[in-house]
Amino acid sequence: MAKKDYYEILEVQKTASKEEIKKAYRKVALKYHPDRNQGDKASEEKFKEAAEAYEVLGDDAKRQSYDQFGHAGVNGGGGGFHNGNVEDIFRNFGDIFGGGGGGGFDPFESFFGGSGGGRQSRTRGKRGSNLRIKIKLTLSEVSSGAHKSVKVKKHIECPTCHGSGAKDASSVSKCTVCGGNGVVRKVTNTILGQMQTTQTCYACNGSGQQITKKCTGCNGLGVAYGEETLNFDIPAGVQDGMQLSMTGKGNAGEHGGPPGDLIIQIEVEQNPDLEIDGQNIIYNLHISFIDAVLGTTVEVPTIEGKAKFKVPAGTQAGKIFRLNGKGLPAVNAYGKGDQLILMNVYTPTELTSEEKKLLEKLRESPNFKPKPGAKTEKGFFDRMKDLFE
């Protein structure tokens, strides 16, 4: 099952600041804390998910890698928390809640003891939708990485109003419902006292402003349909079907909202000679019976071009040879896979009378008699073992 987006887990936009992510994690963790939801396994899982999300989004390097490559960019992110326990999570994230990492943290005191939370940061309009494109790569591009430039049709910022949705500057005024704050507050009486909550203003959609006269170019939406050239780099080692994400390169958001993301789906073109098996490359080499007996030197295709390969005398059908480091790299990893050469010995089906006579003379030769158990004859499992020696 695909992992849930870390930004969705913490309920923040992808443009959120580090401080906003920290506050969001604190809020979600308190909401699903096991002490408040005793015996609720679903809440405990959400509590662990929040810790995992914050471990990645709270670290600048991990967040950058996650924004570009998704879960693949952080190798599962903080997946260890999912297998850990609640105490470990609070020990590692005690600073988020003001504790020292020990057992003195009281989530209920922290949650109910304050003034109901500080002022919520102003949100903007509706976020733009994600844009999906498919990129085809050759085996060579997968090996070395590639730079791509693609023209796409998408929603862009309205060129008339520059995304504001207003006819002009005088057509924008402070929202009368929230007073320009972008949020409205509500106080609720509970058995534990008063609780203050905030939510996005329904009148201005969190912008804090109201438009009196709409832009005629976009009818107040702030977006128009247009075309944009997107330039991006594909890292080496991507695999067929992998999805990469570019933050903020999707469709523009309405009413000044943040743009969506660009989702790039990788499609690796089939190579007529080479097959992909993870990081390894497989080539099926077909040789004649004579070449298998006497040995020969042939040219084999590799990702980097042709390479000479020496077939040893006495090579058996099914023998697998390895060209170290001639395979594919992995995303966010060092080293490369190998190229595996699988030997296929061709047995002729039609012979001339002269060819038959030559072979008949060799039939009774001791060297042409099968020798079960000899080192030259290996079974399937022995050949597979050779690959890892």
ABEGO torsion letter per residue (X at the ends): XBBBBAAAAAGBBAABBAAAAAAAAAAAAAAABAAABBGBAAAAAAAAAAAAAAAAAABAAAAAAAAAAEAAAAGGEAAAAAABBAAAAAAAAAAAAGBAGBAABBAAAAAAABAGEBBBBBBBBBBBBBBBBBBBBBAAAAAAEBBBBBBBBBBBBBAAAGGAGBABAAABBBBAAAGGAGBBBBBBBBAAEBBBBBBBBAAAGGAGBBBABBBAAAGGAGBBBBBBBBBBBBBBGBBBGBBBBBBGABBBBBGGBBBBBBBBBBBBBBBAABBBBEABBBBBBBBBAAAAAAEBBBBBBBAAEBBBBBBBBGBBBGBBBBBBGABBBBBGBBEBBBBBBBBBBBBBABBBAAAAAAAAAAAABAAABBBBGBAABBBAAAAAAAAAX
